[in-house]
Amino acid sequence: MKIIYEDNHIVAVSKNCHEIVQGDKTGDEPLSETLKRLIKERDAKPGNVFLGVTHRLDRPTTGIVLFAKTSKALERLNRMFASSEVHKTYWAIVPNVWAQNKELPQEQELKHWLVRREAQNRSFAYDAPRPDAKEARLRYKLLSATERYALLEVQLFTGRHHQIRCQLSHIGLPIRGDLKYGAPRSNPDGGISLHARRVNFIHPVSHKEITLEAPVPEDNLWKALEELSAKG
């Protein structure tokens, strides 16, 4: 975890894979508690530190997580996330299928209907509506590629369980390392190559526009694809 932005009302961190945002059945310390302890010690606060969780990232995913430092900011950010006023951009590493299939669009919007199966902790995508499914929409854009892998930029229009992982896998683009959704092998660190790259929103108190960006993981493939994308 690394703090990438902080003021009196909000704090944003860049999460590593394996870190959890909020407590779960594993009993591992969540980021919310780690960050509260850090702030308490750093600022020598005598009392309890308020820190509100505004959204989550899957455990194997890396990137930006926003927390609220005041109840006012938490209430407003919760409302903004619920109404899609916080715009999230992800980066994902997938197989470079474009090397063999020149017809596959390099940019397109995907719309599926997702069904979440709690027992399997997994979602399933369908091409047509069904009674137990929720509509899921995203747009991906090819940013760069090596011989084997491609870097996609993904914008979410809905927030469903494992949405990016499920939808990309459904069209034959499983995220690198994501065994649950069809990747052939795991990553060395056990995470998946899905990164919450950027968030853009209006500050809940100052009302200024805020854009935050998380550095990609310290990994040779991530660095190579990022460098290629910068060259256009």
Residue frames as a rotation matrix with the C-alpha (Angstrom) as fourth column:
MET 1
0.571 0.821 0.000 0.00
0.821 -0.571 0.000 0.00
0.000 0.000 -1.000 0.00
LYS 2
-0.673 -0.737 -0.055 1.18
0.735 -0.676 0.061 3.50
-0.082 0.000 0.997 -0.85
ILE 3
0.248 0.736 -0.630 -0.64
0.543 -0.644 -0.539 6.79
-0.802 -0.208 -0.559 -0.21
ILE 4
-0.462 -0.398 0.793 -0.98
0.887 -0.221 0.406 8.68
0.014 0.890 0.455 -3.50
TYR 5
-0.405 0.339 0.849 -3.29
0.036 -0.922 0.385 11.52
0.913 0.186 0.362 -2.40
GLU 6
-0.183 0.396 -0.900 -4.47
0.969 0.230 -0.095 12.92
0.169 -0.889 -0.426 0.92
ASP 7
-0.528 0.056 0.847 -6.23
-0.134 -0.991 -0.018 15.98
0.838 -0.124 0.531 2.27
ASN 8
-0.808 0.181 0.561 -8.44
-0.587 -0.169 -0.792 16.69
-0.049 -0.969 0.243 5.29
HIS 9
0.077 0.988 0.131 -11.41
-0.902 0.125 -0.413 14.78
-0.425 -0.087 0.901 3.86
ILE 10
0.958 0.260 -0.121 -10.17
-0.285 0.827 -0.484 11.92
-0.025 0.498 0.867 1.66
VAL 11
-0.071 -0.985 0.156 -7.17
-0.732 0.157 0.662 9.66
-0.677 -0.067 -0.733 1.23
ALA 12
0.860 0.275 -0.430 -6.32
-0.506 0.568 -0.649 7.51
0.066 0.776 0.627 -1.78
VAL 13
0.052 -0.853 0.519 -3.92
-0.564 0.403 0.721 4.59
-0.824 -0.330 -0.460 -1.74
SER 14
0.103 -0.120 -0.987 -2.42
-0.894 0.424 -0.144 2.32
0.436 0.898 -0.064 -4.36
LYS 15
0.564 0.267 0.782 -3.27
-0.673 0.697 0.247 -1.25
-0.479 -0.665 0.573 -3.29
ASN 16
-0.617 -0.743 -0.260 -1.03
-0.784 0.548 0.293 -4.25
-0.075 0.385 -0.920 -3.82
CYS 17
0.098 0.611 -0.785 -2.39
-0.447 0.732 0.514 -7.65
0.889 0.300 0.345 -4.75
HIS 18
-0.348 -0.069 -0.935 -3.34
0.582 0.766 -0.273 -9.79
0.735 -0.640 -0.226 -1.73
GLU 19
-0.993 0.069 -0.094 -4.31
0.033 -0.609 -0.793 -6.73
-0.112 -0.790 0.603 0.33
ILE 20
-0.275 0.960 0.052 -7.99
0.908 0.242 0.341 -6.62
0.315 0.141 -0.939 1.23
VAL 21
-0.489 0.135 0.862 -9.91
0.020 -0.986 0.166 -3.36
0.872 0.098 0.480 1.45
GLN 22
0.072 0.621 0.780 -12.31
-0.923 -0.254 0.287 -4.42
0.377 -0.741 0.555 4.19
GLY 23
-0.574 -0.355 0.738 -12.28
-0.713 0.660 -0.237 -7.26
-0.403 -0.662 -0.632 6.73
ASP 24
0.172 0.625 -0.761 -13.43
-0.802 0.537 0.260 -10.72
0.572 0.566 0.594 5.58
LYS 25
0.936 0.343 0.079 -13.58
-0.327 0.764 0.556 -14.32
0.130 -0.547 0.827 6.83
THR 26
0.397 -0.859 -0.322 -9.79
0.324 0.460 -0.827 -14.78
0.859 0.224 0.461 6.39
GLY 27
0.816 -0.060 -0.576 -9.16
0.556 -0.192 0.808 -12.59
-0.159 -0.980 -0.123 9.42
ASP 28
-0.224 -0.918 0.326 -6.34
0.961 -0.265 -0.085 -10.78
0.165 0.294 0.941 7.58
GLU 29
-0.210 0.101 -0.972 -5.93
0.469 -0.862 -0.191 -7.13
-0.858 -0.496 0.134 8.50
PRO 30
0.488 0.451 0.748 -7.71
0.871 -0.185 -0.456 -4.98
-0.067 0.873 -0.483 5.90
LEU 31
-0.383 -0.623 0.682 -6.32
0.717 -0.666 -0.206 -1.82
0.583 0.410 0.702 4.36
SER 32
0.415 0.632 0.655 -8.86
0.050 -0.734 0.677 0.24
0.909 -0.248 -0.336 6.27
GLU 33
0.968 -0.065 -0.242 -7.31
0.248 0.101 0.964 -0.84
-0.039 -0.993 0.114 9.59
THR 34
0.107 -0.990 0.095 -3.70
0.990 0.115 0.086 -0.60
-0.097 0.085 0.992 8.35
LEU 35
-0.249 -0.161 0.955 -4.33
0.536 -0.844 -0.002 2.94
0.807 0.511 0.297 7.14
LYS 36
0.756 0.570 0.321 -6.09
0.010 -0.501 0.865 3.99
0.655 -0.651 -0.384 10.35
ARG 37
0.748 -0.541 -0.384 -3.12
0.592 0.282 0.755 2.79
-0.301 -0.792 0.531 12.39
LEU 38
-0.184 -0.847 0.499 -0.67
0.965 -0.252 -0.072 4.57
0.187 0.469 0.863 10.07
ILE 39
0.049 0.286 0.957 -2.55
0.236 -0.934 0.267 7.88
0.971 0.212 -0.113 10.31
LYS 40
0.936 0.343 -0.079 -2.92
0.131 -0.131 0.983 7.58
0.326 -0.930 -0.168 14.09
GLU 41
0.461 -0.842 -0.279 0.82
0.784 0.240 0.572 7.01
-0.415 -0.483 0.771 14.56
ARG 42
-0.251 -0.587 0.769 1.95
0.895 -0.444 -0.048 9.51
0.370 0.676 0.637 11.93
ASP 43
-0.082 0.339 0.937 -0.25
0.060 -0.937 0.344 12.34
0.995 0.085 0.057 13.22
ALA 44
-0.915 -0.321 -0.246 0.01
0.220 0.114 -0.969 11.35
0.340 -0.940 -0.034 16.91
LYS 45
-0.203 0.930 0.307 -3.78
-0.497 -0.368 0.786 11.31
0.844 0.007 0.537 17.25
PRO 46
-0.796 -0.139 0.589 -4.91
-0.604 0.225 -0.764 10.57
-0.027 -0.964 -0.263 20.81
GLY 47
-0.035 0.895 0.445 -8.34
-0.602 0.337 -0.724 9.19
-0.798 -0.293 0.527 19.90
ASN 48
0.029 0.159 0.987 -9.78
0.523 0.839 -0.151 6.89
-0.852 0.520 -0.059 17.29
VAL 49
-0.797 -0.317 -0.514 -9.19
-0.290 -0.546 0.786 7.68
-0.529 0.776 0.343 13.62
PHE 50
0.334 0.936 0.113 -12.27
-0.185 0.182 -0.966 7.86
-0.924 0.301 0.234 11.38
LEU 51
-0.746 -0.498 -0.443 -11.84
-0.540 0.063 0.839 6.14
-0.390 0.865 -0.315 8.03
GLY 52
0.232 0.944 0.235 -14.77
-0.434 0.317 -0.843 5.20
-0.870 0.093 0.484 5.81
VAL 53
-0.706 -0.396 0.587 -14.64
0.269 0.617 0.739 2.58
-0.655 0.680 -0.329 3.07
THR 54
-0.159 0.647 -0.746 -16.26
-0.652 -0.637 -0.413 3.94
-0.742 0.421 0.523 -0.10
HIS 55
0.689 0.324 -0.649 -15.70
-0.708 0.492 -0.506 1.04
0.155 0.808 0.568 -2.53
ARG 56
0.469 -0.510 0.721 -13.74
-0.219 0.724 0.654 -2.20
-0.856 -0.465 0.227 -2.90
LEU 57
0.112 -0.447 -0.888 -11.24
-0.964 0.167 -0.206 -3.87
0.241 0.879 -0.412 -5.18
ASP 58
0.921 0.160 -0.355 -10.98
-0.129 0.986 0.108 -7.64
0.367 -0.054 0.929 -5.53
ARG 59
0.763 -0.626 0.159 -8.14
-0.082 0.151 0.985 -9.06
-0.641 -0.765 0.064 -3.45
PRO 60
0.165 -0.789 0.591 -5.93
0.780 0.472 0.412 -10.09
-0.604 0.393 0.693 -6.44
THR 61
0.547 0.130 0.827 -6.42
0.712 -0.592 -0.377 -6.70
0.441 0.795 -0.416 -8.14
THR 62
-0.407 -0.736 -0.541 -4.07
0.877 -0.481 -0.006 -3.72
-0.256 -0.477 0.841 -7.74
GLY 63
-0.446 0.087 0.891 -4.58
0.569 -0.740 0.357 0.03
0.691 0.666 0.280 -7.97
ILE 64
-0.784 0.065 0.617 -6.47
-0.297 -0.913 -0.281 3.01
0.545 -0.404 0.735 -6.52
VAL 65
-0.118 0.782 -0.612 -8.74
0.869 0.379 0.317 2.74
0.480 -0.495 -0.724 -3.49
LEU 66
-0.407 0.085 0.910 -10.48
-0.174 -0.985 0.014 5.82
0.897 -0.153 0.415 -2.05
PHE 67
-0.279 0.336 -0.900 -11.24
0.924 0.347 -0.157 6.25
0.260 -0.876 -0.407 1.65
ALA 68
0.352 0.459 0.816 -13.13
0.131 -0.887 0.442 9.02
0.927 -0.048 -0.373 3.44
LYS 69
-0.661 -0.676 -0.326 -11.57
0.469 -0.034 -0.882 10.73
0.586 -0.736 0.340 6.48
THR 70
-0.875 0.467 0.124 -14.79
-0.417 -0.601 -0.682 12.46
-0.244 -0.649 0.721 7.59
SER 71
-0.454 0.795 0.403 -18.40
0.482 0.599 -0.639 11.34
-0.750 -0.096 -0.655 7.86
LYS 72
0.337 0.556 -0.760 -19.44
-0.328 -0.687 -0.649 14.16
-0.883 0.468 -0.049 5.52
ALA 73
-0.315 -0.551 -0.773 -17.03
-0.926 0.002 0.377 12.98
-0.206 0.835 -0.511 2.82
LEU 74
-0.931 -0.016 0.364 -18.12
-0.009 1.000 0.021 9.34
-0.365 0.017 -0.931 3.32
GLU 75
-0.049 0.996 0.068 -21.79
0.301 0.080 -0.950 10.15
-0.952 -0.026 -0.304 2.89
ARG 76
0.435 0.209 -0.876 -21.17
-0.615 -0.642 -0.459 12.19
-0.658 0.738 -0.150 -0.26
LEU 77
-0.559 -0.701 -0.442 -18.72
-0.815 0.366 0.449 9.71
-0.153 0.612 -0.776 -1.81
ASN 78
-0.718 0.384 0.580 -21.11
0.213 0.915 -0.342 6.83
-0.662 -0.122 -0.739 -1.17
ARG 79
0.368 0.902 -0.227 -23.81
0.090 -0.277 -0.957 8.78
-0.925 0.332 -0.183 -2.99
MET 80
0.214 -0.367 -0.905 -21.40
-0.876 -0.482 -0.012 9.60
-0.432 0.795 -0.425 -5.85
PHE 81
-0.856 -0.506 0.109 -20.33
-0.425 0.807 0.409 5.98
-0.295 0.303 -0.906 -6.29
ALA 82
-0.396 0.790 0.468 -23.98
0.376 0.605 -0.702 4.87
-0.838 -0.102 -0.537 -6.27
SER 83
0.665 0.685 -0.298 -24.87
0.067 -0.452 -0.889 7.37
-0.744 0.571 -0.346 -9.00
SER 84
0.418 -0.582 0.697 -21.73
0.886 0.429 -0.174 6.64
-0.198 0.691 0.696 -11.09
GLU 85
0.988 -0.092 0.120 -20.28
-0.067 -0.979 -0.195 10.12
0.136 0.185 -0.973 -10.54
VAL 86
0.242 -0.952 0.188 -16.88
-0.571 0.017 0.821 8.59
-0.785 -0.306 -0.539 -9.78
HIS 87
0.849 0.063 -0.524 -15.34
-0.515 0.316 -0.797 7.54
0.116 0.947 0.301 -13.10
LYS 88
0.344 -0.700 0.626 -13.00
-0.365 0.514 0.776 4.55
-0.865 -0.495 -0.079 -12.85
THR 89
0.640 -0.255 -0.725 -10.51
-0.710 0.165 -0.685 3.46
0.294 0.953 -0.075 -15.50
TYR 90
0.610 -0.403 0.683 -8.79
-0.215 0.745 0.631 0.09
-0.763 -0.531 0.368 -15.33
TRP 91
0.007 -0.628 -0.778 -5.86
-0.988 0.117 -0.104 -1.45
0.156 0.769 -0.620 -17.15
ALA 92
0.622 0.219 0.752 -5.85
-0.381 0.923 0.046 -5.17
-0.684 -0.315 0.658 -17.90
ILE 93
-0.464 -0.775 -0.429 -3.30
-0.845 0.242 0.477 -7.49
-0.266 0.584 -0.767 -19.48
VAL 94
0.550 0.705 0.448 -4.88
-0.404 0.694 -0.596 -10.11
-0.731 0.147 0.666 -21.74
PRO 95
-0.061 -0.565 0.823 -3.67
0.590 0.644 0.487 -12.49
-0.805 0.515 0.294 -24.49
ASN 96
-0.428 -0.142 -0.893 -2.72
-0.517 -0.771 0.370 -10.71
-0.741 0.620 0.256 -27.71
VAL 97
-0.015 0.530 0.848 -5.43
0.516 0.730 -0.447 -12.29
-0.856 0.431 -0.285 -29.85
TRP 98
0.731 0.293 -0.616 -5.15
-0.264 -0.710 -0.652 -9.38
-0.629 0.640 -0.442 -32.30
ALA 99
-0.320 -0.925 -0.204 -1.91
-0.670 0.069 0.739 -10.90
-0.670 0.373 -0.642 -33.61
GLN 100
-0.875 0.040 0.483 -3.97
0.276 0.859 0.430 -13.72
-0.398 0.510 -0.763 -35.16
ASN 101
-0.045 0.959 0.281 -7.37
0.988 0.084 -0.130 -12.07
-0.148 0.272 -0.951 -35.51
LYS 102
-0.922 -0.380 0.072 -7.14
0.387 -0.895 0.222 -8.71
-0.020 0.233 0.972 -37.27
GLU 103
-0.375 0.866 0.330 -10.94
0.263 -0.242 0.934 -8.51
0.889 0.437 -0.137 -37.42
LEU 104
0.112 0.420 -0.901 -11.43
0.980 0.103 0.170 -8.25
0.164 -0.902 -0.400 -33.67
PRO 105
0.680 0.198 0.706 -12.22
0.217 -0.974 0.064 -4.61
0.700 0.110 -0.705 -32.78
GLN 106
-0.429 -0.883 -0.191 -9.45
0.579 -0.106 -0.808 -2.78
0.693 -0.458 0.557 -30.97
GLU 107
-0.968 0.240 0.077 -12.10
-0.215 -0.628 -0.748 -0.72
-0.131 -0.741 0.659 -29.20
GLN 108
-0.433 0.884 -0.174 -15.69
0.007 0.197 0.980 -1.66
0.901 0.423 -0.092 -28.43
GLU 109
-0.384 0.438 0.813 -18.46
-0.921 -0.244 -0.304 -1.53
0.065 -0.865 0.497 -25.84
LEU 110
-0.807 0.118 -0.579 -19.52
0.083 0.993 0.087 -4.81
0.585 0.022 -0.811 -24.30
LYS 111
-0.262 0.772 0.579 -22.97
-0.958 -0.280 -0.061 -5.47
0.115 -0.570 0.813 -22.91
HIS 112
-0.620 0.092 -0.779 -23.83
0.027 0.995 0.096 -8.72
0.784 0.038 -0.619 -21.17
TRP 113
0.464 0.737 0.492 -26.12
-0.645 -0.099 0.758 -9.98
0.607 -0.669 0.429 -18.45
LEU 114
-0.544 -0.825 -0.153 -24.27
-0.406 0.418 -0.813 -11.28
0.734 -0.380 -0.562 -15.40
VAL 115
0.725 0.670 -0.160 -25.40
-0.219 0.445 0.868 -13.86
0.653 -0.594 0.469 -12.89
ARG 116
-0.243 -0.806 0.539 -23.50
-0.841 -0.102 -0.532 -14.10
0.484 -0.582 -0.653 -9.61
ARG 117
0.541 0.299 -0.786 -23.09
0.065 0.917 0.394 -17.54
0.839 -0.264 0.476 -8.02
GLU 118
0.571 -0.267 0.776 -22.26
-0.777 -0.482 0.406 -16.99
0.266 -0.835 -0.483 -4.34
ALA 119
0.890 -0.173 0.421 -21.18
-0.090 0.841 0.534 -20.58
-0.447 -0.513 0.733 -3.68
GLN 120
0.527 -0.702 0.479 -18.50
0.850 0.425 -0.312 -20.35
0.016 0.572 0.820 -6.37
ASN 121
0.267 -0.336 -0.903 -17.68
0.229 -0.888 0.398 -16.67
-0.936 -0.313 -0.161 -5.78
ARG 122
-0.820 -0.492 0.293 -17.98
0.348 -0.022 0.937 -16.24
-0.455 0.870 0.189 -9.52
SER 123
0.043 0.817 -0.575 -20.12
-0.433 -0.504 -0.747 -14.46
-0.900 0.281 0.332 -12.10
PHE 124
-0.457 -0.076 0.886 -21.33
0.650 0.652 0.391 -15.84
-0.607 0.754 -0.249 -15.43
ALA 125
-0.575 0.163 -0.802 -22.00
-0.445 -0.884 0.140 -13.72
-0.686 0.438 0.581 -18.52
TYR 126
-0.152 0.609 0.778 -24.88
0.730 0.600 -0.327 -14.21
-0.666 0.519 -0.536 -20.95
ASP 127
-0.925 -0.271 0.266 -25.55
0.377 -0.566 0.733 -12.52
-0.048 0.779 0.626 -24.27
ALA 128
-0.345 0.885 0.311 -29.28
0.078 -0.304 0.950 -12.09
0.935 0.352 0.036 -23.65
PRO 129
-0.380 0.249 0.891 -31.36
-0.855 -0.461 -0.236 -10.97
0.353 -0.852 0.388 -20.66
ARG 130
-0.291 0.370 -0.882 -32.54
0.326 0.905 0.272 -13.53
0.900 -0.208 -0.384 -18.13
PRO 131
0.628 0.759 0.171 -34.60
0.150 -0.334 0.931 -13.13
0.763 -0.559 -0.324 -14.94
ASP 132
0.835 -0.303 -0.460 -31.73
0.517 0.143 0.844 -13.64
-0.190 -0.942 0.276 -12.47
ALA 133
-0.079 -0.939 0.334 -29.17
0.996 -0.092 -0.023 -11.51
0.052 0.330 0.942 -14.33
LYS 134
0.527 0.131 -0.840 -28.05
0.305 -0.951 0.043 -7.87
-0.793 -0.279 -0.542 -14.11
GLU 135
0.899 -0.182 0.398 -27.01
0.346 -0.259 -0.902 -5.81
0.267 0.949 -0.169 -17.11
ALA 136
0.364 -0.865 -0.346 -23.26
0.401 -0.190 0.896 -5.13
-0.841 -0.465 0.278 -17.28
ARG 137
0.910 -0.062 0.410 -21.59
0.362 -0.362 -0.859 -2.63
0.202 0.930 -0.307 -19.61
LEU 138
0.320 -0.854 -0.411 -18.00
0.190 -0.367 0.911 -1.61
-0.928 -0.370 0.045 -20.19
ARG 139
0.979 -0.150 -0.141 -15.80
-0.175 -0.244 -0.954 -0.27
0.109 0.958 -0.265 -22.97
TYR 140
0.430 -0.895 0.114 -12.32
0.408 0.306 0.860 -1.50
-0.805 -0.324 0.497 -23.72
LYS 141
0.916 -0.273 -0.295 -9.58
-0.400 -0.536 -0.744 -0.01
0.045 0.799 -0.600 -25.87
LEU 142
0.668 -0.743 0.026 -6.34
0.743 0.666 -0.064 -1.66
0.030 0.062 0.998 -26.99
LEU 143
0.883 -0.382 -0.275 -3.41
-0.259 -0.882 0.393 0.49
-0.392 -0.275 -0.878 -25.81
SER 144
0.025 -0.932 -0.363 -0.35
-0.999 -0.015 -0.028 -1.59
0.021 0.363 -0.931 -26.68
ALA 145
0.947 0.288 0.139 0.83
-0.289 0.957 -0.015 -5.14
-0.138 -0.026 0.990 -27.30
THR 146
-0.271 -0.956 0.112 3.82
-0.779 0.286 0.558 -7.45
-0.565 0.064 -0.823 -27.26
GLU 147
-0.712 -0.039 -0.701 3.99
-0.563 0.628 0.537 -10.69
0.420 0.777 -0.469 -29.19
ARG 148
-0.740 0.360 -0.569 2.01
0.464 0.885 -0.045 -12.59
0.487 -0.297 -0.821 -26.53
TYR 149
-0.273 0.604 -0.749 0.14
0.900 -0.115 -0.420 -10.01
-0.340 -0.789 -0.512 -24.45
ALA 150
-0.299 0.273 0.914 -1.96
0.489 -0.779 0.392 -6.89
0.819 0.565 0.100 -24.90
LEU 151
-0.847 0.041 -0.530 -2.75
0.452 -0.471 -0.758 -3.97
-0.280 -0.881 0.380 -22.61
LEU 152
-0.188 0.871 0.453 -6.38
0.705 -0.202 0.680 -2.85
0.684 0.447 -0.576 -22.51
GLU 153
-0.982 0.118 0.146 -7.88
-0.184 -0.760 -0.624 0.29
0.037 -0.640 0.768 -21.01
VAL 154
-0.477 0.846 -0.237 -11.32
0.701 0.529 0.478 -0.45
0.530 0.062 -0.846 -19.57
GLN 155
-0.832 0.352 0.428 -14.06
-0.489 -0.831 -0.267 1.98
0.261 -0.432 0.863 -18.56
LEU 156
-0.781 0.585 -0.218 -16.85
0.624 0.717 -0.311 0.65
-0.026 -0.379 -0.925 -16.38
PHE 157
-0.640 0.662 0.390 -20.41
-0.362 -0.708 0.607 1.86
0.678 0.248 0.692 -16.88
THR 158
0.654 0.755 0.047 -21.90
-0.411 0.302 0.860 -0.50
0.635 -0.582 0.508 -14.29
GLY 159
-0.322 -0.798 0.510 -20.46
-0.890 0.072 -0.450 -2.04
0.322 -0.599 -0.733 -11.15
ARG 160
0.751 0.618 -0.232 -21.12
-0.543 0.778 0.315 -5.78
0.375 -0.111 0.921 -11.07
HIS 161
0.606 -0.484 0.632 -19.36
-0.384 0.518 0.764 -8.58
-0.697 -0.705 0.128 -9.22
HIS 162
-0.195 -0.820 0.539 -16.11
0.249 0.490 0.836 -9.49
-0.949 0.297 0.109 -11.06
GLN 163
0.693 0.688 -0.213 -17.50
-0.023 -0.274 -0.961 -7.57
-0.720 0.672 -0.175 -14.04
ILE 164
0.365 -0.606 -0.707 -14.30
-0.915 -0.374 -0.151 -6.87
-0.173 0.702 -0.691 -15.99
ARG 165
-0.624 -0.641 0.447 -12.89
-0.593 0.761 0.265 -10.33
-0.510 -0.100 -0.855 -15.33
CYS 166
-0.181 0.670 0.720 -16.12
0.247 0.740 -0.626 -12.02
-0.952 0.065 -0.299 -16.39
GLN 167
0.751 0.567 -0.337 -16.96
-0.138 -0.364 -0.921 -9.95
-0.645 0.738 -0.196 -19.47
LEU 168
0.139 -0.770 -0.622 -13.45
-0.975 -0.218 0.052 -10.02
-0.176 0.599 -0.781 -20.96
SER 169
-0.694 -0.371 0.617 -13.22
-0.351 0.923 0.161 -13.77
-0.629 -0.104 -0.770 -20.39
HIS 170
0.173 0.894 0.413 -16.59
0.123 0.396 -0.910 -14.24
-0.977 0.209 -0.042 -22.08
ILE 171
0.906 0.137 -0.400 -15.23
-0.347 -0.299 -0.889 -12.81
-0.241 0.944 -0.223 -25.35
GLY 172
0.816 -0.578 -0.001 -12.02
0.513 0.724 -0.461 -14.83
0.268 0.375 0.887 -25.19
LEU 173
0.113 -0.778 0.618 -9.81
-0.089 -0.628 -0.773 -12.34
0.990 0.033 -0.141 -23.34
PRO 174
0.784 0.155 -0.601 -9.13
0.538 0.313 0.783 -13.82
0.309 -0.937 0.162 -19.88
ILE 175
0.754 -0.513 0.410 -6.99
-0.587 -0.807 0.068 -11.55
0.296 -0.292 -0.909 -17.72
ARG 176
-0.006 -0.875 -0.485 -3.44
-0.230 0.473 -0.850 -12.78
0.973 0.106 -0.204 -17.23
GLY 177
-0.879 -0.469 0.082 -3.19
-0.224 0.254 -0.941 -14.88
0.421 -0.846 -0.329 -14.07
ASP 178
-0.342 0.839 0.424 -6.96
-0.922 -0.213 -0.322 -15.12
-0.180 -0.501 0.847 -13.54
LEU 179
-0.990 -0.110 -0.089 -7.43
-0.123 0.979 0.161 -18.91
0.069 0.170 -0.983 -13.21
LYS 180
-0.506 0.861 0.052 -11.03
0.176 0.163 -0.971 -18.45
-0.844 -0.482 -0.234 -12.05
TYR 181
0.498 0.725 -0.476 -11.95
-0.266 -0.395 -0.880 -16.93
-0.825 0.564 -0.003 -15.42
GLY 182
0.954 0.122 0.274 -9.93
0.160 0.565 -0.809 -19.03
-0.254 0.816 0.520 -17.82
ALA 183
0.455 -0.870 -0.193 -6.31
-0.887 -0.421 -0.192 -17.90
0.086 0.258 -0.962 -17.71
PRO 184
0.639 -0.180 -0.748 -4.03
-0.151 0.924 -0.351 -20.89
0.755 0.337 0.563 -18.45
ARG 185
-0.058 -0.712 -0.699 -1.58
0.787 0.398 -0.471 -20.20
0.614 -0.578 0.538 -15.62
SER 186
0.786 0.326 -0.525 -1.23
0.608 -0.557 0.565 -18.13
-0.108 -0.764 -0.636 -12.48
ASN 187
0.606 -0.611 0.510 1.01
-0.266 -0.759 -0.593 -15.10
0.749 0.224 -0.623 -12.02
PRO 188
-0.279 -0.825 -0.491 4.15
0.304 0.410 -0.860 -15.55
0.911 -0.389 0.137 -9.90
ASP 189
-0.915 -0.087 0.395 2.68
-0.299 -0.512 -0.806 -13.37
0.272 -0.855 0.442 -7.12
GLY 190
-0.732 0.675 -0.095 -0.70
0.657 0.660 -0.364 -15.10
-0.183 -0.329 -0.927 -7.22
GLY 191
-0.306 0.628 -0.716 -2.47
-0.095 -0.768 -0.633 -11.90
-0.947 -0.125 0.294 -8.28
ILE 192
0.259 0.389 0.884 -4.15
0.885 0.271 -0.379 -11.06
-0.387 0.880 -0.274 -11.57
SER 193
-0.752 -0.651 0.100 -3.10
0.622 -0.651 0.436 -8.44
-0.218 0.390 0.894 -14.12
LEU 194
0.224 0.830 0.511 -6.02
0.725 -0.493 0.482 -6.08
0.652 0.262 -0.712 -13.48
HIS 195
-0.626 -0.616 -0.478 -5.13
0.778 -0.533 -0.332 -2.61
-0.050 -0.580 0.813 -12.22
ALA 196
0.594 0.789 -0.155 -7.38
0.790 -0.609 -0.071 0.25
-0.150 -0.080 -0.985 -11.09
ARG 197
-0.219 -0.849 0.480 -5.36
0.941 -0.313 -0.125 2.84
0.256 0.425 0.868 -12.99
ARG 198
-0.925 -0.112 0.362 -7.29
0.124 -0.992 0.008 6.10
0.359 0.053 0.932 -12.67
VAL 199
-0.082 0.939 -0.333 -10.23
0.984 0.024 -0.177 7.76
-0.158 -0.342 -0.926 -10.92
ASN 200
-0.876 -0.067 0.477 -11.84
0.203 -0.949 0.241 11.07
0.436 0.308 0.845 -11.78
PHE 201
0.044 0.907 -0.419 -14.43
0.947 0.096 0.307 12.78
0.318 -0.410 -0.855 -9.60
ILE 202
0.104 0.080 0.991 -15.57
-0.120 -0.988 0.093 16.07
0.987 -0.129 -0.093 -8.10
HIS 203
-0.840 -0.505 -0.198 -14.17
0.139 0.152 -0.979 16.44
0.524 -0.850 -0.057 -4.57
PRO 204
-0.103 0.910 -0.402 -17.03
0.807 0.313 0.501 15.85
0.581 -0.273 -0.767 -2.11
VAL 205
0.292 0.183 -0.939 -16.19
0.830 -0.536 0.154 18.95
-0.475 -0.824 -0.308 -0.04
SER 206
-0.431 -0.550 -0.715 -14.07
0.140 -0.824 0.549 21.38
-0.891 0.137 0.433 -2.09
HIS 207
0.626 0.764 0.157 -15.99
0.175 0.058 -0.983 20.56
-0.760 0.642 -0.097 -5.32
LYS 208
0.064 -0.679 -0.731 -12.78
-0.881 -0.383 0.278 20.71
-0.469 0.626 -0.623 -7.32
GLU 209
0.865 0.178 -0.469 -12.18
-0.425 0.757 -0.496 18.16
0.267 0.629 0.731 -10.08
ILE 210
0.150 -0.794 0.589 -9.77
-0.760 0.288 0.583 15.46
-0.633 -0.535 -0.560 -8.93
THR 211
0.806 -0.021 -0.592 -7.93
-0.408 0.704 -0.581 12.98
0.430 0.709 0.559 -11.17
LEU 212
0.269 -0.698 0.664 -5.73
-0.790 0.234 0.567 10.37
-0.551 -0.677 -0.488 -9.52
GLU 213
0.626 -0.155 -0.764 -3.52
-0.545 0.613 -0.572 7.75
0.557 0.774 0.299 -11.13
ALA 214
0.704 -0.375 0.603 -1.86
-0.374 0.526 0.764 4.69
-0.603 -0.764 0.230 -9.60
PRO 215
-0.166 -0.834 -0.526 1.53
-0.978 0.070 0.198 3.51
-0.128 0.547 -0.827 -10.89
VAL 216
0.587 0.341 -0.734 1.52
-0.526 0.850 -0.026 0.07
0.615 0.402 0.678 -12.49
PRO 217
0.944 -0.223 0.243 2.93
-0.067 0.593 0.803 -2.84
-0.323 -0.774 0.545 -10.44
GLU 218
0.129 -0.978 -0.161 6.69
-0.895 -0.185 0.405 -3.38
-0.426 0.092 -0.900 -10.31
ASP 219
0.317 0.084 0.945 6.65
0.218 0.963 -0.158 -6.05
-0.923 0.256 0.287 -13.01
ASN 220
-0.671 -0.735 -0.103 8.61
0.072 -0.204 0.976 -6.20
-0.738 0.647 0.190 -16.26
LEU 221
-0.560 0.522 0.643 5.59
0.825 0.285 0.488 -6.93
0.071 0.804 -0.590 -18.45
TRP 222
0.520 0.753 -0.404 3.54
0.791 -0.603 -0.106 -4.13
-0.323 -0.264 -0.909 -16.92
LYS 223
0.121 -0.561 -0.819 6.43
0.056 -0.820 0.569 -1.70
-0.991 -0.115 -0.068 -17.42
ALA 224
-0.822 -0.469 0.323 7.01
0.300 0.126 0.945 -2.79
-0.484 0.874 0.037 -21.02
LEU 225
-0.223 0.834 0.505 3.34
0.961 0.101 0.257 -2.45
0.163 0.543 -0.824 -21.98
GLU 226
0.574 0.381 -0.725 3.08
0.574 -0.818 0.025 0.92
-0.584 -0.431 -0.688 -20.23
GLU 227
-0.302 -0.790 -0.534 6.13
0.005 -0.561 0.828 2.17
-0.953 0.247 0.173 -22.12
LEU 228
-0.813 0.051 0.580 4.70
0.570 0.275 0.774 0.98
-0.120 0.960 -0.253 -25.44
SER 229
0.210 0.976 0.066 1.36
0.978 -0.208 -0.026 2.65
-0.011 0.070 -0.997 -24.72
ALA 230
0.349 -0.157 -0.924 3.13
0.296 -0.917 0.268 5.94
-0.889 -0.367 -0.274 -23.99
LYS 231
-0.725 -0.678 -0.118 4.77
0.049 -0.222 0.974 5.79
-0.687 0.701 0.194 -27.41
GLY 232
0.068 0.864 -0.499 1.35
-0.700 -0.315 -0.641 5.39
-0.711 0.393 0.583 -29.01
